[in-house]
Amino acid sequence: MPHAMTILLTARDPALFGAIEDLHPGLAVRPLHGEIPDDGLTSPLWCFVDWLLPDISGLEMVRRLREARATRAGHITMVLEESDADAARRALRAGADDYLVGPLDPARLAGRLRLDQRTAPVRGGRLEQGGLSVDLSAHQARWQGIPVALRPNELRLLTHFMKHPDQVFSRAALIDRL
C-alpha cells in the first residue's frame, strides 16, 4: 500500500516510530540523522527536527533540509526543549515552518498533522487560496498570477494566516510568530 505522507523524525526513541505507524498506517515514518534522504519520499512531507541532536544542531539540520532538493518544499517543525521565544525565532529564521515544545509523542504528532489539514492546500511548495498563492521556496506571493511586493514580515504574516484560516490571533501572538 503506498503511503499518503512521509514523516522524517530526528527522535532517538525507536518506540516512537512504531507507535506512530501503528496508529496511522498511511504514514511512512523514517529516521532523520546526518544524511538527508533523497529517495522514497512521498508528498506531503513533514520533518520534525529536535533542537538538540547528537552530531549537529537542530538549526543546522533545518538549514540542510531547506537546501536539499528532496526536502526543501516539506513542512519542517522544530521540536524545542522548552518554551523559549528566542529559540523559536531562531528556528523560524533557520527555515522551520513552525515549532512545538517537546517531547514529541504519537498523539501530539497526529494533532499537528490534523492542524495542517485545515490550512490552505499546499501544491508543489505553494499555498493556494482562491486567486492568492504563496511560493514557500521562492518567498513570493502572487495574486491571480501577478507578483505582489511584500516585505519579509508581511510575507510571513500572510503565510501564517493562510496556514491558520478562521483563527483570531492577538498582537502578542503575531509578534511571537514573527
C-alpha positions in Angstrom: 0.0 0.0 0.0 1.5 3.4 -1.0 1.9 5.8 1.9 -0.1 9.0 1.9 2.6 11.0 3.7 6.2 10.8 4.7 7.3 11.8 8.2 11.0 12.4 8.9 11.9 12.3 12.6 15.2 13.1 14.4 13.8 11.5 17.5 16.1 8.9 19.1 13.2 6.8 20.7 12.7 3.8 18.4 9.3 3.1 20.1 8.0 6.4 18.8 8.4 5.3 15.1 6.5 2.0 15.6 3.8 3.7 17.7 3.1 6.3 15.0 3.0 3.8 12.2 0.6 1.6 14.3 -1.8 4.5 15.0 -1.6 5.9 11.5 -0.8 3.2 8.9 -0.9 5.7 6.0 2.2 7.4 7.2 5.7 6.4 6.2 7.9 7.2 9.2 11.6 7.4 8.7 14.5 8.4 10.9 16.4 11.5 10.0 20.1 11.6 11.0 23.0 13.4 9.4 22.2 12.3 5.9 19.2 13.8 4.1 17.3 11.1 2.2 16.7 11.7 -1.4 14.6 8.7 -2.4 11.3 7.1 -1.4 9.8 10.4 -0.1 6.1 10.9 -0.8 4.3 14.2 -0.8 3.3 15.7 1.5 6.5 15.6 3.5 6.8 16.6 7.2 10.0 16.8 9.1 10.2 17.0 12.9 13.6 18.2 14.0 14.8 18.1 17.6 16.5 21.3 18.9 19.4 19.2 20.2 20.9 16.5 18.1 24.0 14.3 18.8 26.1 15.3 15.8 24.8 18.7 14.6 22.5 21.4 15.9 18.8 21.2 15.1 19.1 24.6 13.4 21.8 23.2 11.1 19.6 20.2 10.2 16.8 22.6 9.3 19.1 24.6 7.0 20.2 21.3 5.4 16.6 20.2 4.8 15.8 23.6 3.2 18.8 23.2 0.9 18.2 19.6 -0.2 16.2 19.2 -3.3 14.1 16.3 -1.9 13.1 18.1 1.3 13.1 21.8 0.6 9.3 22.0 0.0 8.5 19.9 3.0 6.9 21.2 6.2 9.5 21.5 9.0 8.6 21.6 12.6 11.3 22.3 15.2 10.8 20.4 18.5 12.1 22.7 21.2 13.3 21.5 24.6 11.4 24.3 26.5 9.2 27.2 25.7 11.7 29.9 24.7 10.7 32.8 22.4 14.3 33.4 21.3 14.8 29.7 20.3 11.5 29.8 18.4 12.6 32.9 16.5 15.9 31.3 15.7 14.2 28.1 14.4 11.9 30.1 12.2 14.8 32.2 10.8 16.7 29.0 10.0 13.8 27.8 7.8 11.4 26.0 10.1 7.7 26.5 9.3 6.6 26.2 12.9 7.7 24.8 16.3 6.4 23.0 19.3 7.7 22.2 22.8 8.7 18.5 23.2 8.7 15.8 23.9 7.1 14.5 20.7 4.6 11.6 21.1 2.3 10.0 18.6 -0.8 11.9 19.8 0.9 15.3 19.5 2.3 14.4 16.1 -1.1 13.4 14.8 -2.6 16.6 16.3 -0.1 18.7 14.5 -0.8 16.9 11.2 -4.6 17.4 11.6 -4.0 21.2 12.1 -2.3 21.4 8.7 -5.2 19.7 7.0 -7.4 22.8 7.8 -4.9 25.1 6.0 -4.8 26.3 2.5 -3.8 23.4 0.2 -0.1 23.1 -0.4 0.7 22.1 -4.0 4.3 21.9 -5.2 5.6 24.0 -2.3 2.9 26.6 -2.7 0.0 27.7 -0.5 -3.1 28.4 -2.6 -6.3 30.1 -1.6 -8.6 31.5 -4.3 -6.5 33.7 -6.6 -3.8 34.1 -4.0 -0.7 31.9 -3.9 2.5 31.9 -1.9 5.5 30.1 -3.2 7.2 29.0 0.0 10.6 28.2 -1.5 10.8 31.4 -3.6 9.3 33.6 -0.8 6.9 35.2 -3.2 3.2 36.0 -3.2 1.1 36.3 -6.3 -2.5 37.5 -6.8 -4.1 35.9 -9.9 -0.5 35.2 -11.2 0.7 38.8 -10.7 3.6 39.2 -8.2 2.7 41.1 -5.0 5.5 43.1 -3.5 5.7 42.3 0.2 8.3 42.9 2.9 9.6 39.8 4.7 7.4 40.2 7.8 4.4 40.9 5.6 5.0 37.6 3.7 5.5 35.7 7.0 2.1 37.1 8.3 0.3 36.2 5.0 1.7 32.7 5.1 0.7 32.3 8.8 -2.8 33.5 8.1 -3.1 31.1 5.1 -1.9 28.2 7.2 -4.4 29.1 10.0 -7.6 30.3 8.4 -10.6 31.2 10.5 -8.5 31.9 13.6 -8.0 35.1 15.5 -4.6 36.0 16.9 -3.6 38.6 19.4 -1.0 41.1 18.6 1.4 39.5 21.0 0.9 36.1 19.4 1.6 37.5 15.9 4.8 39.2 17.2 5.9 35.9 18.7 5.3 34.2 15.4 7.4 36.8 13.6 
